Amino acid sequence: MDLTPKEIAEIAIQKGTEKVKMTVPSMFFLGFLGGAFIAIGYLACIRMTGTMPAEWGSYATFLGASVFPLGLILLVLGGGELVTGNMMIVSIAYFARKIKLIQLMRNWFWITIFNLIGALFVAYFFGHFIGLTEGDFLQKTVSTANGKVEASFWQALVSGIGCNWLVAMAVWLSFGAKSFGGKILAIWFPIMGFVLIGFQHVVANMFIIPAAIFAGELSWEVFLPNIIPVFLGNAVGAVVFVSMFYFTSLMQTQSELTGNEK
Protein backbone atom coordinates (compact mmCIF):
# COMPACT_ATOMS: atom_id res chain seq x y z
CA MET A 1 0.00 0.00 0.00
CA ASP A 2 1.24 3.47 -0.86
CA LEU A 3 1.80 6.01 1.90
CA THR A 4 -0.42 8.84 3.11
CA PRO A 5 0.64 12.50 2.91
CA LYS A 6 1.38 12.51 6.65
CA GLU A 7 3.60 9.46 6.30
CA ILE A 8 5.36 11.09 3.34
CA ALA A 9 6.03 14.16 5.48
CA GLU A 10 7.57 11.99 8.19
CA ILE A 11 9.84 10.30 5.64
CA ALA A 12 10.87 13.67 4.19
CA ILE A 13 11.77 14.97 7.67
CA GLN A 14 13.84 11.87 8.40
CA LYS A 15 15.64 12.09 5.05
CA GLY A 16 16.33 15.79 5.57
CA THR A 17 17.85 15.03 8.95
CA GLU A 18 20.11 12.41 7.36
CA LYS A 19 21.18 14.59 4.44
CA VAL A 20 22.75 17.32 6.58
CA LYS A 21 25.03 14.73 8.20
CA MET A 22 26.68 13.79 4.91
CA THR A 23 30.42 14.35 4.52
CA VAL A 24 31.74 16.63 1.80
CA PRO A 25 33.21 13.71 -0.19
CA SER A 26 29.83 11.94 -0.14
CA MET A 27 28.11 15.15 -1.22
CA PHE A 28 30.65 15.53 -4.04
CA PHE A 29 30.02 12.13 -5.60
CA LEU A 30 26.25 12.16 -5.13
CA GLY A 31 25.96 15.83 -6.08
CA PHE A 32 28.03 15.25 -9.21
CA LEU A 33 25.72 12.39 -10.17
CA GLY A 34 22.66 14.55 -9.51
CA GLY A 35 23.86 17.33 -11.80
CA ALA A 36 24.97 14.88 -14.47
CA PHE A 37 21.69 12.95 -14.41
CA ILE A 38 19.58 16.10 -14.84
CA ALA A 39 21.88 17.19 -17.67
CA ILE A 40 21.50 13.79 -19.36
CA GLY A 41 17.72 14.14 -19.15
CA TYR A 42 17.99 17.57 -20.78
CA LEU A 43 20.37 16.19 -23.40
CA ALA A 44 17.80 13.53 -24.28
CA CYS A 45 15.20 16.29 -24.62
CA ILE A 46 17.45 18.27 -27.01
CA ARG A 47 18.17 15.16 -29.07
CA MET A 48 14.46 14.38 -29.24
CA THR A 49 13.34 17.83 -30.37
CA GLY A 50 16.39 19.30 -32.09
CA THR A 51 15.59 18.19 -35.63
CA MET A 52 11.81 18.05 -35.49
CA PRO A 53 9.99 20.13 -38.12
CA ALA A 54 8.73 23.51 -36.91
CA GLU A 55 5.18 22.73 -37.98
CA TRP A 56 4.97 20.08 -35.27
CA GLY A 57 4.73 22.97 -32.78
CA SER A 58 3.69 22.00 -29.27
CA TYR A 59 3.71 18.30 -30.11
CA ALA A 60 7.50 18.47 -30.41
CA THR A 61 7.66 20.16 -26.99
CA PHE A 62 5.50 17.38 -25.57
CA LEU A 63 7.80 14.68 -26.93
CA GLY A 64 10.86 16.42 -25.50
CA ALA A 65 9.16 16.85 -22.14
CA SER A 66 8.30 13.14 -22.10
CA VAL A 67 11.97 12.09 -22.00
CA PHE A 68 13.29 14.81 -19.67
CA PRO A 69 12.13 12.94 -16.49
CA LEU A 70 14.88 10.39 -17.17
CA GLY A 71 17.24 12.57 -15.12
CA LEU A 72 15.24 12.62 -11.89
CA ILE A 73 14.29 8.96 -12.27
CA LEU A 74 17.98 8.00 -12.41
CA LEU A 75 18.68 10.23 -9.42
CA VAL A 76 15.86 9.10 -7.13
CA LEU A 77 15.99 5.40 -7.95
CA GLY A 78 19.73 5.07 -8.50
CA GLY A 79 20.96 7.53 -5.89
CA GLY A 80 22.11 11.10 -6.09
CA GLU A 81 21.74 14.53 -4.53
CA LEU A 82 19.91 17.41 -6.20
CA VAL A 83 19.73 20.85 -4.63
CA THR A 84 16.18 21.48 -5.84
CA GLY A 85 14.98 18.29 -4.19
CA ASN A 86 16.93 19.11 -1.04
CA MET A 87 15.26 22.51 -0.93
CA MET A 88 12.13 20.61 0.04
CA ILE A 89 13.59 17.71 1.99
CA VAL A 90 16.06 19.63 4.15
CA SER A 91 13.75 22.58 4.75
CA ILE A 92 10.93 20.43 6.11
CA ALA A 93 13.42 18.94 8.57
CA TYR A 94 14.28 22.50 9.55
CA PHE A 95 10.60 23.35 10.07
CA ALA A 96 10.35 20.26 12.29
CA ARG A 97 13.29 21.62 14.31
CA LYS A 98 15.39 18.54 13.61
CA ILE A 99 18.28 20.52 12.08
CA LYS A 100 19.80 23.98 12.32
CA LEU A 101 19.74 26.70 9.67
CA ILE A 102 23.52 26.50 9.24
CA GLN A 103 23.19 22.80 8.41
CA LEU A 104 20.57 23.58 5.79
CA MET A 105 22.75 26.27 4.23
CA ARG A 106 25.81 23.99 4.21
CA ASN A 107 23.89 21.25 2.42
CA TRP A 108 22.39 23.57 -0.19
CA PHE A 109 25.75 25.24 -0.83
CA TRP A 110 27.80 22.10 -1.44
CA ILE A 111 25.13 20.25 -3.39
CA THR A 112 24.69 23.29 -5.65
CA ILE A 113 28.43 23.41 -6.35
CA PHE A 114 28.65 19.69 -7.06
CA ASN A 115 25.49 19.70 -9.18
CA LEU A 116 27.14 22.44 -11.24
CA ILE A 117 30.26 20.33 -11.75
CA GLY A 118 28.18 17.37 -12.90
CA ALA A 119 26.10 19.48 -15.28
CA LEU A 120 29.20 21.15 -16.73
CA PHE A 121 30.80 17.74 -17.26
CA VAL A 122 27.89 16.60 -19.41
CA ALA A 123 27.63 19.95 -21.21
CA TYR A 124 31.31 19.93 -22.16
CA PHE A 125 32.19 16.30 -22.77
CA PHE A 126 28.87 15.00 -24.13
CA GLY A 127 27.47 18.22 -25.53
CA HIS A 128 30.58 19.95 -26.92
CA PHE A 129 33.42 17.41 -27.15
CA ILE A 130 31.28 14.69 -28.73
CA GLY A 131 29.02 17.30 -30.30
CA LEU A 132 25.64 16.06 -29.11
CA THR A 133 24.30 19.60 -28.53
CA GLU A 134 25.92 21.01 -31.66
CA GLY A 135 25.81 20.29 -35.38
CA ASP A 136 22.22 19.69 -36.40
CA PHE A 137 21.16 20.31 -32.79
CA LEU A 138 22.98 23.60 -32.25
CA GLN A 139 20.03 25.78 -33.24
CA LYS A 140 17.80 24.08 -30.68
CA THR A 141 20.49 24.31 -27.99
CA VAL A 142 21.07 28.02 -28.58
CA SER A 143 17.40 28.96 -28.91
CA THR A 144 16.61 27.11 -25.69
CA ALA A 145 19.50 28.75 -23.82
CA ASN A 146 18.55 32.18 -25.17
CA GLY A 147 15.02 31.67 -23.95
CA LYS A 148 16.42 31.20 -20.44
CA VAL A 149 18.85 34.13 -20.33
CA GLU A 150 16.51 36.62 -22.02
CA ALA A 151 14.02 36.41 -19.14
CA SER A 152 14.16 39.32 -16.71
CA PHE A 153 15.21 38.79 -13.09
CA TRP A 154 11.60 38.63 -11.90
CA GLN A 155 10.42 36.49 -14.78
CA ALA A 156 13.21 33.99 -14.06
CA LEU A 157 12.42 34.02 -10.34
CA VAL A 158 8.69 33.42 -10.80
CA SER A 159 9.37 30.75 -13.42
CA GLY A 160 11.72 29.10 -10.91
CA ILE A 161 8.92 29.04 -8.32
CA GLY A 162 6.60 27.19 -10.67
CA CYS A 163 9.32 24.76 -11.67
CA ASN A 164 10.38 23.64 -8.23
CA TRP A 165 6.85 23.48 -6.93
CA LEU A 166 6.44 20.65 -9.44
CA VAL A 167 9.92 19.14 -8.97
CA ALA A 168 9.53 19.09 -5.19
CA MET A 169 6.12 17.48 -5.63
CA ALA A 170 7.69 14.82 -7.86
CA VAL A 171 10.16 13.97 -5.08
CA TRP A 172 7.40 14.18 -2.47
CA LEU A 173 5.14 11.81 -4.41
CA SER A 174 8.01 9.39 -5.03
CA PHE A 175 8.35 8.99 -1.24
CA GLY A 176 4.76 7.78 -1.18
CA ALA A 177 5.31 4.92 -3.63
CA LYS A 178 6.98 1.70 -2.53
CA SER A 179 7.70 0.13 -5.92
CA PHE A 180 10.07 1.29 -8.66
CA GLY A 181 7.14 1.47 -11.06
CA GLY A 182 5.15 3.63 -8.68
CA LYS A 183 8.10 5.96 -8.10
CA ILE A 184 8.69 6.34 -11.83
CA LEU A 185 5.07 7.34 -12.43
CA ALA A 186 5.16 9.72 -9.45
CA ILE A 187 8.20 11.46 -10.91
CA TRP A 188 7.28 11.36 -14.58
CA PHE A 189 4.20 13.53 -14.79
CA PRO A 190 5.22 16.50 -12.58
CA ILE A 191 8.61 16.70 -14.32
CA MET A 192 7.09 16.36 -17.77
CA GLY A 193 4.63 19.07 -16.76
CA PHE A 194 7.24 21.63 -15.76
CA VAL A 195 9.19 21.11 -18.98
CA LEU A 196 6.05 21.27 -21.09
CA ILE A 197 5.01 24.52 -19.41
CA GLY A 198 8.50 26.00 -19.84
CA PHE A 199 9.46 26.71 -16.23
CA GLN A 200 13.13 27.21 -15.31
CA HIS A 201 15.18 24.77 -13.22
CA VAL A 202 18.53 25.92 -11.86
CA VAL A 203 20.43 22.66 -12.42
CA ALA A 204 18.94 22.15 -15.88
CA ASN A 205 20.07 25.69 -16.73
CA MET A 206 23.55 24.79 -15.48
CA PHE A 207 23.62 22.41 -18.43
CA ILE A 208 21.83 24.15 -21.28
CA ILE A 209 23.38 27.63 -20.90
CA PRO A 210 26.98 26.32 -20.70
CA ALA A 211 26.24 24.02 -23.66
CA ALA A 212 25.53 27.14 -25.73
CA ILE A 213 28.57 28.88 -24.22
CA PHE A 214 30.89 25.98 -25.09
CA ALA A 215 29.56 26.19 -28.65
CA GLY A 216 30.66 29.82 -28.78
CA GLU A 217 27.13 31.21 -29.04
CA LEU A 218 26.80 32.80 -25.56
CA SER A 219 29.20 34.24 -22.97
CA TRP A 220 29.69 33.46 -19.28
CA GLU A 221 28.44 36.97 -18.49
CA VAL A 222 24.84 35.78 -18.92
CA PHE A 223 25.24 32.72 -16.68
CA LEU A 224 24.95 34.07 -13.12
CA PRO A 225 22.27 36.69 -13.94
CA ASN A 226 20.05 33.73 -14.82
CA ILE A 227 21.21 31.18 -12.26
CA ILE A 228 20.73 33.48 -9.25
CA PRO A 229 17.02 34.36 -9.73
CA VAL A 230 16.17 30.83 -10.85
CA PHE A 231 17.86 29.42 -7.74
CA LEU A 232 15.91 31.82 -5.53
CA GLY A 233 12.65 30.99 -7.29
CA ASN A 234 13.31 27.26 -7.01
CA ALA A 235 13.91 27.72 -3.27
CA VAL A 236 10.61 29.55 -2.81
CA GLY A 237 8.73 26.93 -4.83
CA ALA A 238 10.00 24.07 -2.69
CA VAL A 239 10.25 25.69 0.73
CA VAL A 240 6.99 27.66 0.72
CA PHE A 241 4.61 25.76 -1.54
CA VAL A 242 5.62 22.24 -0.52
CA SER A 243 7.59 22.06 2.75
CA MET A 244 5.88 24.87 4.65
CA PHE A 245 2.37 24.15 3.38
CA TYR A 246 2.53 20.43 4.10
CA PHE A 247 4.37 20.76 7.40
CA THR A 248 1.88 23.36 8.64
CA SER A 249 -1.17 21.38 7.54
CA LEU A 250 -0.01 17.86 8.37
CA MET A 251 2.65 17.95 11.08
CA GLN A 252 2.06 21.23 12.92
CA THR A 253 -1.61 20.39 13.42
CA GLN A 254 -0.64 17.02 14.88
CA SER A 255 1.80 18.70 17.30
CA GLU A 256 -0.90 21.07 18.47
CA LEU A 257 -3.35 18.21 19.00
CA THR A 258 -0.76 16.24 20.97
CA GLY A 259 -0.07 19.29 23.09
CA ASN A 260 -3.77 19.76 23.84
CA GLU A 261 -4.13 16.12 24.86
CA LYS A 262 -1.31 16.56 27.37
Buried (B, 14 or more C-beta within 10 A) or exposed (E): EEBEBEEBBBBBBBBBBBBBEBEEEEBBBBBBBBBBBBBBBBBBBBBBBBEBEEEEEEEBBBBBBBBBBBBBBBBBEEEBBBBBBBBBBBBBBBBBEBBEEEBBEBBBEBBBBBBBBBBBBBBBEBBBEEEBBBEEBBEBBBEBBBEBBEBEBEEBBBBBBBBBBBBBBBBBBBBBBEEEEBBBBBBBEBBBBBBBEBBBBBBBBBBBBBBBBBBEBBEEEBBEBBBBBBBBBBBBBBBBBBBBEBBEEBBBEEEEEEEEEE
